[in-house]
Amino acid sequence: MSEIRVNSIGNESNTGGPVLSGITTFSGQQYFIPPKGTTAERPSDCPPGSIRFNTDTAHLEYWNGLVWLEFEASSEELGDQNNTDSTGGTGTRGIYGGGNTPSKVQTTNFFTISTQGNARSFGDLVGAARIGSGGCASRTRGYIVGGATPSRTAEIDTLVFSSTGSCTDYGDLSRVAATQSCSSSTRGFSLGGSTPSTIATIDYFALESTGSGIDFGDLTEGDTGGGACASSIRGIYWKASTPNQIGIEFITMSTLGNAVDFGDKTVSRTSLRACSNSVRGVCAGGFATASPNPAINTIDFITIASTGNAQDFGDMSVNNPGNSQACASSIRGVWSGGTDATMQFIEIMSTGNSIDFGDLTANVGNGAACSNGHGGL
């Protein structure tokens, strides 16, 4: 039988002993059981470096002095196994932020892309409520980029996927703009937009840090209202407002330079949105460019590593194709909001019509979306 005898415990300078807090069990030679509890039971008065096991998410997490973060936060496998809505189970986490209802909102929603069900509240943007922002992300952080409040803003907000709560300030773009965004695992991009005049500028910024947007190059012409997505090598921009509203362009994200022609969409449209896994880019929704500008439910796809014209994928089956926002996992693409609260999804490597996913927490459109498992990572 093992026996431990302790006469006294002190620190190096003999000014007192250590504080043992929350330890429940040490068992055997191969593991120990840390403190455990639900997300709601997280303490906030513990010292930085404190460790616990979250029984809701089934992940170890630590307190950094401000928020609880998961040791597995670099994985896209997030979620809550006890929830019965779209945050139940584990998988890639999608975020939808901002938009208008028609009043502009600051709220953000989250959902697990591998499931189906209604989204839940995540937190709020940093500044004023806004529309027309872009969304991009690393494995650990999401970014809401630019937008209009109604005045255009250069602000970049950031959030931590593995927790919930309000965004924090990252920095600013090099210009104020309503814009669209995509990212690799290290760089985020803002492509084109309106100031309110359409612009061709492309900014980039380093993920996992704070700072400002840096000039990358230009689109072939000014454009706003398009869609953006990426593989780990290429960023794709689906044009919307230029005379060539049918075009698609790409950039090589690891270098600096101007966008290059990729091909054409199957139909000209504006206010479209795109997402991707590492192989395919998918663009859906939008409005016809000719008056009276009816909504378009067409879904297009491309193979990102090649060039050429888009092909028909199917149709959006839920009636909110205009001003929705898109994000993706390696398997699914999800379009959220638009003319109502509905969400719909596709299996990216197949073809066919979209399927109902669930609802956002409110009827909202023209917001921003991102995920921690998209094709650029």
N, C-alpha and C positions, 0 to 999 in steps of 0.2 A: 504494500500500500504506500502511495506517495504521500509525503508530508512536507509542508512549507511552514517555516517558522520565521517571523519577521519581528525583530525587536523595535526597529524604527525605520521610517522612510524619510529621507531628506533630499534636498536638491544640492547642486554643486557648491553653492555659496552658504549652505546651512541656514538659509533664511526662512525655511519652511518646507513642508512636504508637497508632493504633487497632488493634484485633485483628480481622483478617480470618479468619473461621472458616466453613468449610463451603461457600464459594463455588466452584462448579465451572466455569461457563461464562457469559460475556456474549457474545451473538451478535447481530449486525445492529443496526439502528436501531429495531426495532419490539417487541422483547421481550428478556427475559433468562431464563435457566434457573436457578431456585433449587436449593438442595440438595434431594434427594429420597430417599425410603426408605419402608419398610413401617411399619405401626403398631408392630410389635415393636422396630423400630430407632430409635424416638423417643429422642433424648437428654434427659436431665433436669438436666444441668449447664450449660445455656446461659443467657444473660442474657434477661430479659423483653424481648419484642419480636422475638425470633428467629423467622424464617420458614422453612418447608420445604414441599415438596409430598409428600403422602401417597399412595404408589402403590397402597395397598389401597383407599382411599376415592375416589381421583381428585379430591381437594380440596386447596387450599392451607390451611395451618394455621399458627397462631402460638402461642408460649409466653408465658403471662401471668405467669410466675413460680411458678405452682402446677400448672397443667394445660395440655395442648395443646388449643386450640380452633380450630374451622374458620372461615375467613372466610365460608363459605356457611352458617353455623349458623342464620341466620334463615330459611333455606329448609327445607321439610320433606323435601327430597331428601337423605336420609342413607342409609348402608349401606356394604357392602363388596363390590365387584364380584368379588372372588376367592373368596368363600365359596360353598359349595354348599347351605347350609342356609337357614333363613328370614331370615338377615341378608345374603344375597347380593343383588346388584343394588342399586338405589337407590329411595328412596321414603319415605313417612311411617314413622317409627319408633314402634313400640308398646312400652310398658314394663308389666311385671307385677311388683308388689312385695309382700312380706310374705305372710301367709296361714298356714294350718296343714296339717300332713301326716300325722297330726293334731297333732303338736307344732308350736308356732308357729315361724315361720322369719323370718330377717332378709334373706334373699336377694332380689335383683331379677333378672328376665330381660328380654331385649330381642329384638325381631324386626322385620322389614320387612313392613309390612302388604300391600304389593302383590305379595308372593311367597307361597310355601307352603313349609313345612318346619319343623324343630324350632327352638325358641328357644335362646338362649345366655345364659350368665351375664353380668350387667352389673356387679354390685357388691352392697353391703349397705346396709341402712338405718342411720341414725345410732345410735338407741337400741336398746332391747330389741325382740326379735321381737314382732310384733303382728298382729292380725286386725281385720276390720271397718273398715278405713281407706277414705277416699275418695281418688280420683285426679283431678287436673286439670293443665293445662299451658298454657304459652305456646309460641311457635315454638322457643324455645331451651331452656327449662327445664320439667321435670316436678316435680310436688309430690305427696307422700304425706301425707294429712291425717288427723289423729286416729287413733282405733282403740283396741284393748284389748290388754293385755299379760300377764295378764288384766285388771288394773286399767285403767280408761279413761285415755287420755292426751290432752293438748291439743297434742302435738308436731306440727309441720309439718316434714317433711324435703324437701329439694330436690336435684335431680340435673341434670346437663347432658346433653342428648340426644346431642350430637355426640361425646362421649367415653364411656368406660366407667370405672367406679370407684365408690367408696362415696358415698352421699348426704352432704350437709352440712346443718347446722341452719338453718332459716329463722326460726323463732320459734314462737309458740303461738297456738292459738285462744283465744277469750275464755272457753271452758269445756272441760272434759274430756268427750270423747264418741267413741263409735263412730259414724261419719257417712258421708254420701255427698257427692260434690263435682262441680262443673262449673266452667267458666270462659269468659270472653271473652278478648280478646287482652291486656287490662290488669288484670283482676280475677279472682281465684279465690274460690269460694264453698263453704261448708260448710252443708248443709241438713239440719236436724233431727238425729236420732240418738238414742242412749241413753246415760244417765249413771249407773246403768243404767235409770232411768225414762225413758220416751220424752219427747223435748223438741221444741219447735216452732222453736227459735232458728235464725236464719240469720246466719252470719258472712261477712264478705268481707275479703280482704287483697290488697294490691297485688302483682302479679307483677313479676319482675325487680328485687326489692328484698328486704330482710329487715324483720321487724317482727312485729306481732301481729294477730290477728283483731279486727275491729271489727263491732259490731252493725249489721246491715242491716235486719232486720225479722223476721217470723215466718211460718212455714207456718200454714195455717188451723187446724191442731191438731198435737199432738205425733205424731211418726212416726219409725220406724226400720226398716231393712232394705229401703228402697226403692231406686230408681235415679235417676240424674241425667244430663242431657245439655244441650246448648245450641246455639243459633245465635249469631251475633254480637250479637244484640239481646236475646234471651230465654233465661233458664235454665228448664229443665223438670224438675219433680220428679214421679216416678211413685210414688204412695203404696203402703204395704205393711202397716203394723201397726195403723192406726187402725180404728175401727168402719167407716169408709168405705174399705176396702182396695182398692177398685176405682178410686179417683179419681186424677186428674192435675192438677197445679197449675203455675203459671208465675210468674216474676218478670221485671221489666225491669231488666237488670243495670246500666245506667248511672245508675239512680236508687236511692234508698232507699225501702223500703216493704215491706208484707206481700205474701205470695203470693196469687194470684187463681185461682179455679177455671178449669180448661181443658176438662175433659171426663172420660170414663171409659175405663178399659182394657176389653178384651173379656172378661177373666176376673179374678176376685179372686185374689190370690196374694201371698206374701211372699218375701223373699230374691231378688228379681228384680234385673236389672242392665240399664242402658241406655247407648246411645251415639248419635252423630248426625253427619251432615254439616251443611251450612248450611241445608238445606231440610227434611230429614226427621229425626225422632227415632224410634229403634227400641228396643223393650223386649223382653227374652226371658228365659225360664227362670223359676226360682223353685219354691216349694212351695205346695200347696193350703193354705188356712187352716183347713180342717176335719180333725180327726184321722181317719186316721193320717198326714196331711200328705204325700201322694204328690208326687213331682216333677212339674212342669208343663213341657212342652216348647213351649208356644205362643209365637210371635213376633208382637208388635203393632207398628204404626207410626202416626205422626201427621205432619201438616204443621205445622211449628213456628210459622209466621207466622199461622196461623189458630187457631180454637178449635173444639172438637168432640170426639166420641168417637173412640178409636183404632179402626183396622181390622186385620183379620187379614192377616199377612204370609206366614206359613208355619209350619213347625215346626223346632225344633232336632233335627237328625238324629243327633247324637252324644250318647251317654247320660251327660251331665254337666250337666244344666240347673240344678241347685241350687248356689248359692254360687259360681258362676263370676263373672268380671269382664269388662267390656267396654271397648273403645276403638275408635277409628275414624279412617279417612282420609276424603277427600272422596268416595271411591267405595265402600269396604268397611267393614263392621263386623266385629270379631273378638271372640269370647267365649273366655276362657282359664280353664283349671282348673275346679274344682268338686268333683266326687267322684273325679276322677283328673287326669292331666296333659294330657288332650286339649284341643285348640284347634279352633274351628270358625268359619267366616266366611259372610257374606252380601254380596251386591251391594245397597247401600242403596236405590238408585232403582228396583230391580225388586221382585218378590215371588217367594217360593219357599222351599224348605227350605235349611237351612244345609249347608255342605260342609266336610269335614275339612281342617284347615289343617296340623296337625303336633302336636308335644307340647312342653310346658314341660320344664324340666330335672328336675322332680320332680312327684309327685302332690301337688297343693296346691289349697286352696280358700279362699274368703273373704278374698282379698287385695285389692289396689287396682290399677287400671290407668289409663293415660293415654297420649296420643300427641301428637306435635308437628304434627298436621295435621287436628285435629277441627273440627267445625262452628262452634265459637265463635270461631275465629280469622279 
